[in-house]
């Protein structure tokens, strides 16, 4: 198995400044490489500059700037150039597919937060002792930085990344050959229905409340964003007050993100521990949270008809606050590690089908879903909680998948 471990770094003041300089230099390298590609294509007869060409220039760049680019790991700089190359590969792939291209953009220092070391021991070294809670990571040009290792690292460390989130620094270890930690079988199966009123409902009829972390922080976040918006763009000079206001907004968003991630991990762990098979809807979250297309008024040029954008924006915010995609990814990873089975099923009409396994008739009709919480079959009159019905139908479809696979 492949697993990533994220640990908090505890750098000294000097190391913190050096980490910031490392990010700035890698950001400058990324932007310079992007500018070279743009100039070559525009002014040199549409010449394409590739990763190999730019990587070959690194030796000269490091010799020319020994106190800047020359301080850092050669491999990490190659990884930064590969990052740009992947952005261009994705750009050309979208062009060929006829999608919106999205040409790679220059990175501001506030949006370049990660430096990757492709191999443990090349520019960085993970120094750990199995029985010590505090350990260290050695980074070229920075030194040995203390790490708060809150759990043991298993497997072989392949790549190491240093990441900044607000005022915090983290080290991310990507490990392979991680042994699975299989749990004893329970003989239980469950289907889950994701929602916004309840975060999820199981086929056993149990509801997991939706904590609404973003909504809980909305008042404080709105005040911080209003304060940040008082700095006019045309006169904004990144003053000390402006930086403090921006840090306040970022800190609140980071807190919400950590709360949501912790909730997802604990909820997924409870499901994996209690069940051998877990079925869920295969949700297209990106499609579900798209903004509605504008509706031009055919009688009046330049005007548009109401399209329900305001209501859809509120629903989109609730879906994204719930974080279904992140939760289902965490659930799949934990299930694989524990030797459990996760089955995604077709989500169509799961909450509109009268469930035969609960005594229903199997009739499918949009009118069966009376309200958000109430299900009442228009054919046989069967009544139940709509989310419970959806979870039950998800479990029934997973049973058909298992039978077909057998």
KAPE-V387147 format. One record per pair of residues at least 24 apart in sequence whose ideal C-beta (glycine too) atoms are under 7 Angstrom apart, sorted by sequence separation. I is the first residue (numbers start at 1). J is the second residue. If there is no record, write none. Layout:
i->I j->J
i->I j->J
//
This chain:
i->147 j->171
i->154 j->178
i->224 j->248
i->225 j->249
i->128 j->153
i->154 j->179
i->224 j->249
i->354 j->379
i->55 j->81
i->354 j->380
i->358 j->384
i->54 j->81
i->289 j->316
i->224 j->252
i->354 j->382
i->51 j->81
i->289 j->319
i->51 j->82
i->126 j->157
i->221 j->252
i->288 j->319
i->289 j->320
i->220 j->252
i->51 j->85
i->126 j->160
i->137 j->171
i->285 j->319
i->355 j->389
i->358 j->392
i->217 j->252
i->351 j->386
i->357 j->392
i->124 j->160
i->79 j->116
i->120 j->157
i->355 j->392
i->120 j->158
i->217 j->255
i->351 j->389
i->355 j->393
i->76 j->115
i->79 j->118
i->217 j->256
i->285 j->324
i->351 j->390
i->357 j->396
i->29 j->69
i->76 j->116
i->119 j->159
i->120 j->160
i->285 j->325
i->350 j->390
i->353 j->393
i->76 j->117
i->118 j->159
i->283 j->324
i->355 j->396
i->75 j->117
i->117 j->159
i->214 j->256
i->25 j->68
i->75 j->118
i->116 j->159
i->117 j->160
i->213 j->256
i->350 j->393
i->25 j->69
i->73 j->117
i->75 j->119
i->350 j->394
i->116 j->161
i->115 j->161
i->213 j->259
i->25 j->72
i->75 j->122
i->76 j->123
i->114 j->161
i->115 j->162
i->126 j->173
i->213 j->260
i->29 j->77
i->33 j->81
i->75 j->123
i->280 j->328
i->73 j->122
i->114 j->163
i->345 j->394
i->22 j->72
i->30 j->80
i->34 j->84
i->73 j->123
i->113 j->163
i->26 j->77
i->29 j->80
i->33 j->84
i->73 j->124
i->113 j->164
i->346 j->397
i->211 j->263
i->345 j->397
i->30 j->83
i->278 j->331
i->345 j->398
i->26 j->80
i->30 j->84
i->343 j->398
i->345 j->401
i->278 j->335
i->343 j->401
i->208 j->267
i->264 j->323
i->268 j->327
i->267 j->327
i->271 j->331
i->264 j->326
i->268 j->330
i->272 j->334
i->278 j->340
i->282 j->344
i->260 j->323
i->264 j->327
i->268 j->331
i->272 j->335
i->282 j->345
i->276 j->340
i->277 j->341
i->278 j->342
i->279 j->343
i->280 j->344
i->281 j->345
i->282 j->346
i->283 j->347
i->265 j->330
i->269 j->334
i->275 j->340
i->276 j->341
i->282 j->347
i->264 j->330
i->268 j->334
i->272 j->338
i->277 j->343
i->279 j->345
i->281 j->347
i->73 j->140
i->72 j->140
i->272 j->340
i->72 j->141
i->281 j->350
i->34 j->104
i->71 j->141
i->34 j->106
i->31 j->106
i->31 j->107
i->30 j->107
i->27 j->107
i->166 j->247
i->190 j->271
i->27 j->109
i->30 j->112
i->166 j->250
i->24 j->109
i->27 j->112
i->166 j->251
i->190 j->275
i->23 j->109
i->26 j->112
i->188 j->274
i->189 j->275
i->192 j->278
i->188 j->275
i->189 j->276
i->194 j->281
i->166 j->254
i->186 j->274
i->188 j->276
i->189 j->277
i->190 j->278
i->191 j->279
i->192 j->280
i->193 j->281
i->23 j->112
i->26 j->115
i->165 j->254
i->186 j->275
i->187 j->276
i->194 j->283
i->183 j->273
i->186 j->276
i->185 j->276
i->23 j->115
i->22 j->115
i->215 j->321
i->214 j->321
i->213 j->321
i->212 j->321
i->210 j->322
i->281 j->394
i->280 j->394
i->279 j->394
i->279 j->395
i->22 j->141
i->279 j->398
i->22 j->142
i->277 j->398
i->196 j->318
i->18 j->141
i->19 j->142
i->196 j->319
i->199 j->322
i->18 j->142
i->196 j->322
i->15 j->142
i->15 j->143
i->15 j->145
i->194 j->324
i->11 j->145
i->9 j->145
i->10 j->146
i->9 j->147
i->10 j->148
i->7 j->147
i->8 j->148
i->7 j->148
i->23 j->164
i->7 j->149
i->7 j->150
i->19 j->162
i->5 j->153
i->19 j->169
i->3 j->155
i->183 j->338
i->181 j->337
i->182 j->338
i->183 j->339
i->180 j->337
i->181 j->338
i->182 j->339
i->193 j->350
i->11 j->169
i->180 j->339
i->8 j->168
i->9 j->169
i->9 j->170
i->8 j->170
i->9 j->171
i->7 j->170
i->6 j->170
i->7 j->171
i->6 j->172
i->4 j->172
i->5 j->173
i->4 j->173
i->4 j->174
i->5 j->175
i->2 j->174
i->3 j->175
i->2 j->175
i->2 j->176
i->3 j->178
i->197 j->372
i->2 j->178
i->1 j->178
i->1 j->180
i->205 j->388
i->201 j->387
i->201 j->388
i->203 j->391
i->198 j->387
i->202 j->391
i->203 j->392
i->201 j->391
i->195 j->387
i->203 j->395
i->193 j->387
i->193 j->390
i->193 j->391
i->192 j->391
i->191 j->391
i->191 j->392
i->193 j->394
i->192 j->394
i->191 j->394
i->191 j->395
i->190 j->395
i->189 j->395
i->191 j->398
i->1 j->336
i->1 j->337
//
